[in-house]
Amino acid sequence: MLAEEPNYTLRLATEVVDIFAAQRLRYLVFVQELGASGGMIDHERRIETDAFDAIFDHLVLIDKRIPPETGDHVVGAYRLLPCDRLPEGGRFYSEDEYDLAPLRATGRRLLELGRTCVHPDHRGGAAMFLLWNGLAEYVLERGIEVMFGPASFHGTDVAALAKPLSWLWHHHLAPPELRVRALEPGRAAMDLIANEDLDRASAMAQMPALIKAYLRLGGFVGDGAFIDRPFNTTDVCLLMDTGKMSARHRDFYTRKQGTT
């Protein structure tokens, strides 16, 4: 996988320098910007890591204007784990927060997404579009049927997030066969406000851009939020059945691949 734009290159990381730069980007976004903490954050080297980095693919967006030796040339990243990459008896990253038994029981080809981030200086432009295209290519090439992974609201005050969480519960809850469930002790209810008392505009105003993007593609969420105190976030598990993606978006992806 390799995509080119005047200022960017998108690729799967194969060099240590790219993975290191992705971890530095994660430090910038998750630690400095969002206030995450934890045992595998290296403040001296300014990187955020975990034990799953070794088995995930890292889709990285490179700013060609920044020399790789700086360690800051990765300005966007996705972490991707196809189910066939799991070692025997292995667990997905999300299984620390969610019971994934319904997903596993489907026998379908699964892809876990995580650690999605874009450098603040590159948001609102081509960066996220390129990452989305790269993800689409990855999914199509590998025959992925269901994508899933945690997506975060900043902060751990569930009451302050009652409107968007309740909107997701009432309007975007996953079908029973894919409905993963948040685990205790971090579990928090999402049905906090009755549907008739919700205002869509108000709820969507608090919805992170990444979550809104998945919803536009036909995504849905699992049962319950998870309060991730080390990362200072309230997470929902986003899921997308690629076979049920809207015709408009499927046409976009297949045209991109030159198929019909």
MARTIRO-442694 format. One record per residue (C-alpha): residue in three letters; x, y, z. Coordinates in steps of 0.1 Angstrom, whole numbers. Layout:
! residues N
+--------+-------+-------+-------+
: residu :    px :    py :    pz :
+--------+-------+-------+-------+
:    ALA :     X :     Y :     Z :
...
+--------+-------+-------+-------+
***
This chain:
! residues 260
+--------+-------+-------+-------+
: residu :    px :    py :    pz :
+--------+-------+-------+-------+
:    MET :     0 :     0 :     0 :
:    LEU :    14 :    34 :   -10 :
:    ALA :    -5 :    66 :   -18 :
:    GLU :    11 :    99 :   -28 :
:    GLU :     0 :   135 :   -26 :
:    PRO :    21 :   166 :   -31 :
:    ASN :    30 :   168 :     6 :
:    TYR :    21 :   134 :    19 :
:    THR :    29 :    97 :    15 :
:    LEU :     6 :    71 :    30 :
:    ARG :    19 :    36 :    37 :
:    LEU :    20 :     7 :    61 :
:    ALA :    49 :    11 :    83 :
:    THR :    77 :   -14 :    77 :
:    GLU :   106 :     6 :    93 :
:    VAL :   112 :    12 :   130 :
:    VAL :   116 :    49 :   123 :
:    ASP :    79 :    51 :   111 :
:    ILE :    65 :    32 :   141 :
:    PHE :    86 :    53 :   165 :
:    ALA :    72 :    85 :   148 :
:    ALA :    36 :    71 :   151 :
:    GLN :    42 :    65 :   188 :
:    ARG :    55 :   101 :   191 :
:    LEU :    24 :   114 :   174 :
:    ARG :     3 :    93 :   198 :
:    TYR :    22 :   109 :   227 :
:    LEU :    14 :   144 :   213 :
:    VAL :   -23 :   137 :   208 :
:    PHE :   -32 :   113 :   237 :
:    VAL :    -8 :   124 :   264 :
:    GLN :    -1 :   161 :   258 :
:    GLU :   -34 :   171 :   242 :
:    LEU :   -59 :   147 :   260 :
:    GLY :   -41 :   141 :   293 :
:    ALA :   -35 :   103 :   291 :
:    SER :   -13 :    86 :   316 :
:    GLY :    -1 :    50 :   320 :
:    GLY :    27 :    26 :   326 :
:    MET :    39 :    24 :   290 :
:    ILE :    42 :    61 :   283 :
:    ASP :    79 :    72 :   280 :
:    HIS :    80 :   109 :   288 :
:    GLU :   117 :   111 :   282 :
:    ARG :   115 :    99 :   246 :
:    ARG :    80 :   114 :   242 :
:    ILE :    63 :    82 :   229 :
:    GLU :    31 :    63 :   238 :
:    THR :    34 :    25 :   234 :
:    ASP :    17 :    -7 :   245 :
:    ALA :    22 :   -44 :   242 :
:    PHE :    -1 :   -46 :   211 :
:    ASP :    21 :   -25 :   189 :
:    ALA :    42 :   -55 :   178 :
:    ILE :    12 :   -74 :   162 :
:    PHE :    -7 :   -45 :   147 :
:    ASP :    -2 :   -30 :   113 :
:    HIS :     5 :     7 :   115 :
:    LEU :   -10 :    28 :    87 :
:    VAL :    10 :    60 :    87 :
:    LEU :     6 :    93 :    69 :
:    ILE :    40 :   109 :    62 :
:    ASP :    46 :   146 :    58 :
:    LYS :    73 :   146 :    31 :
:    ARG :    85 :   180 :    41 :
:    ILE :    97 :   167 :    76 :
:    PRO :   129 :   147 :    76 :
:    PRO :   124 :   112 :    91 :
:    GLU :   154 :   116 :   114 :
:    THR :   135 :   141 :   134 :
:    GLY :   110 :   114 :   145 :
:    ASP :    81 :   138 :   137 :
:    HIS :    74 :   129 :   101 :
:    VAL :    43 :   109 :   108 :
:    VAL :    13 :   132 :   110 :
:    GLY :   -16 :   107 :   109 :
:    ALA :   -19 :    71 :   120 :
:    TYR :   -43 :    42 :   123 :
:    ARG :   -35 :    10 :   142 :
:    LEU :   -50 :   -21 :   125 :
:    LEU :   -53 :   -57 :   136 :
:    PRO :   -70 :   -83 :   113 :
:    CYS :   -84 :  -113 :   132 :
:    ASP :   -61 :  -138 :   114 :
:    ARG :   -31 :  -119 :   130 :
:    LEU :   -41 :  -128 :   165 :
:    PRO :   -19 :  -155 :   180 :
:    GLU :   -36 :  -187 :   192 :
:    GLY :   -56 :  -178 :   223 :
:    GLY :   -48 :  -142 :   218 :
:    ARG :   -70 :  -112 :   227 :
:    PHE :   -79 :   -81 :   209 :
:    TYR :   -69 :   -48 :   226 :
:    SER :  -106 :   -39 :   230 :
:    GLU :  -113 :   -70 :   251 :
:    ASP :  -100 :   -51 :   281 :
:    GLU :  -131 :   -29 :   278 :
:    TYR :  -157 :   -49 :   259 :
:    ASP :  -170 :   -84 :   258 :
:    LEU :  -164 :   -93 :   221 :
:    ALA :  -181 :  -127 :   222 :
:    PRO :  -209 :  -117 :   198 :
:    LEU :  -183 :  -106 :   172 :
:    ARG :  -161 :  -137 :   176 :
:    ALA :  -192 :  -159 :   173 :
:    THR :  -200 :  -146 :   138 :
:    GLY :  -170 :  -163 :   123 :
:    ARG :  -166 :  -133 :   100 :
:    ARG :  -134 :  -116 :    91 :
:    LEU :  -128 :   -89 :   117 :
:    LEU :  -106 :   -59 :   118 :
:    GLU :   -98 :   -40 :   150 :
:    LEU :   -90 :    -3 :   147 :
:    GLY :   -73 :    18 :   173 :
:    ARG :   -50 :    47 :   183 :
:    THR :   -64 :    68 :   154 :
:    CYS :   -49 :   103 :   155 :
:    VAL :   -39 :   132 :   133 :
:    HIS :   -15 :   160 :   142 :
:    PRO :   -33 :   192 :   152 :
:    ASP :   -16 :   211 :   123 :
:    HIS :   -30 :   187 :    98 :
:    ARG :   -67 :   184 :   108 :
:    GLY :   -95 :   196 :    86 :
:    GLY :   -76 :   191 :    54 :
:    ALA :   -64 :   162 :    32 :
:    ALA :   -49 :   141 :    61 :
:    MET :   -80 :   124 :    73 :
:    PHE :   -93 :   118 :    38 :
:    LEU :   -61 :   101 :    29 :
:    LEU :   -62 :    79 :    60 :
:    TRP :   -98 :    70 :    52 :
:    ASN :   -89 :    60 :    17 :
:    GLY :   -60 :    39 :    30 :
:    LEU :   -83 :    22 :    54 :
:    ALA :  -108 :    14 :    26 :
:    GLU :   -80 :    -1 :     5 :
:    TYR :   -68 :   -22 :    34 :
:    VAL :  -103 :   -35 :    41 :
:    LEU :  -110 :   -44 :     5 :
:    GLU :   -77 :   -61 :    -1 :
:    ARG :   -82 :   -83 :    30 :
:    GLY :  -119 :   -91 :    26 :
:    ILE :  -127 :   -75 :    60 :
:    GLU :  -164 :   -79 :    69 :
:    VAL :  -167 :   -61 :   102 :
:    MET :  -145 :   -33 :   116 :
:    PHE :  -146 :   -23 :   152 :
:    GLY :  -127 :    -5 :   179 :
:    PRO :  -129 :    20 :   207 :
:    ALA :  -136 :    57 :   199 :
:    SER :  -133 :    83 :   226 :
:    PHE :  -150 :   113 :   241 :
:    HIS :  -126 :   135 :   260 :
:    GLY :  -131 :   134 :   297 :
:    THR :  -146 :   109 :   321 :
:    ASP :  -177 :   129 :   333 :
:    VAL :  -205 :   107 :   319 :
:    ALA :  -232 :   131 :   330 :
:    ALA :  -216 :   159 :   308 :
:    LEU :  -218 :   135 :   278 :
:    ALA :  -254 :   124 :   284 :
:    LYS :  -267 :   139 :   252 :
:    PRO :  -244 :   123 :   227 :
:    LEU :  -242 :    90 :   245 :
:    SER :  -280 :    88 :   247 :
:    TRP :  -283 :    98 :   210 :
:    LEU :  -260 :    69 :   201 :
:    TRP :  -280 :    45 :   223 :
:    HIS :  -314 :    54 :   208 :
:    HIS :  -303 :    58 :   172 :
:    HIS :  -271 :    39 :   165 :
:    LEU :  -272 :     8 :   187 :
:    ALA :  -256 :   -23 :   170 :
:    PRO :  -279 :   -51 :   160 :
:    PRO :  -280 :   -80 :   186 :
:    GLU :  -257 :  -103 :   166 :
:    LEU :  -229 :   -76 :   168 :
:    ARG :  -238 :   -59 :   200 :
:    VAL :  -206 :   -61 :   221 :
:    ARG :  -210 :   -50 :   258 :
:    ALA :  -189 :   -28 :   279 :
:    LEU :  -173 :   -46 :   309 :
:    GLU :  -173 :   -37 :   346 :
:    PRO :  -159 :   -19 :   365 :
:    GLY :  -155 :     7 :   338 :
:    ARG :  -189 :     3 :   323 :
:    ALA :  -213 :    33 :   321 :
:    ALA :  -249 :    33 :   309 :
:    MET :  -256 :    53 :   277 :
:    ASP :  -294 :    55 :   279 :
:    LEU :  -293 :    86 :   302 :
:    ILE :  -319 :   108 :   285 :
:    ALA :  -352 :    96 :   270 :
:    ASN :  -354 :    98 :   232 :
:    GLU :  -383 :   122 :   232 :
:    ASP :  -362 :   147 :   253 :
:    LEU :  -332 :   147 :   230 :
:    ASP :  -323 :   173 :   205 :
:    ARG :  -302 :   160 :   176 :
:    ALA :  -283 :   192 :   169 :
:    SER :  -273 :   195 :   205 :
:    ALA :  -262 :   159 :   207 :
:    MET :  -242 :   160 :   175 :
:    ALA :  -225 :   192 :   186 :
:    GLN :  -207 :   171 :   213 :
:    MET :  -200 :   142 :   190 :
:    PRO :  -163 :   138 :   181 :
:    ALA :  -156 :   141 :   144 :
:    LEU :  -143 :   106 :   141 :
:    ILE :  -175 :    91 :   155 :
:    LYS :  -197 :   113 :   132 :
:    ALA :  -177 :   101 :   102 :
:    TYR :  -184 :    64 :   111 :
:    LEU :  -220 :    71 :   116 :
:    ARG :  -223 :    87 :    82 :
:    LEU :  -209 :    54 :    68 :
:    GLY :  -236 :    34 :    86 :
:    GLY :  -216 :    26 :   117 :
:    PHE :  -231 :    18 :   151 :
:    VAL :  -221 :    13 :   187 :
:    GLY :  -220 :   -14 :   213 :
:    ASP :  -240 :   -16 :   246 :
:    GLY :  -225 :     7 :   272 :
:    ALA :  -196 :    32 :   274 :
:    PHE :  -163 :    25 :   291 :
:    ILE :  -146 :    50 :   313 :
:    ASP :  -109 :    48 :   306 :
:    ARG :   -94 :    69 :   334 :
:    PRO :   -57 :    64 :   325 :
:    PHE :   -65 :    79 :   291 :
:    ASN :   -89 :   105 :   304 :
:    THR :  -116 :    94 :   280 :
:    THR :  -151 :    79 :   278 :
:    ASP :  -151 :    52 :   251 :
:    VAL :  -177 :    37 :   229 :
:    CYS :  -171 :     7 :   207 :
:    LEU :  -178 :    16 :   171 :
:    LEU :  -187 :   -12 :   147 :
:    MET :  -192 :   -12 :   110 :
:    ASP :  -206 :   -41 :    89 :
:    THR :  -188 :   -34 :    56 :
:    GLY :  -214 :   -55 :    37 :
:    LYS :  -241 :   -31 :    49 :
:    MET :  -223 :     1 :    41 :
:    SER :  -244 :    26 :    23 :
:    ALA :  -244 :    21 :   -15 :
:    ARG :  -230 :    56 :   -20 :
:    HIS :  -199 :    48 :     1 :
:    ARG :  -195 :    13 :   -13 :
:    ASP :  -195 :    28 :   -48 :
:    PHE :  -169 :    53 :   -38 :
:    TYR :  -146 :    26 :   -24 :
:    THR :  -151 :     1 :   -53 :
:    ARG :  -145 :    29 :   -79 :
:    LYS :  -113 :    37 :   -61 :
:    GLN :  -102 :     1 :   -65 :
:    GLY :  -112 :     0 :  -102 :
:    THR :  -138 :   -28 :   -96 :
:    THR :  -175 :   -30 :  -101 :
+--------+-------+-------+-------+
***
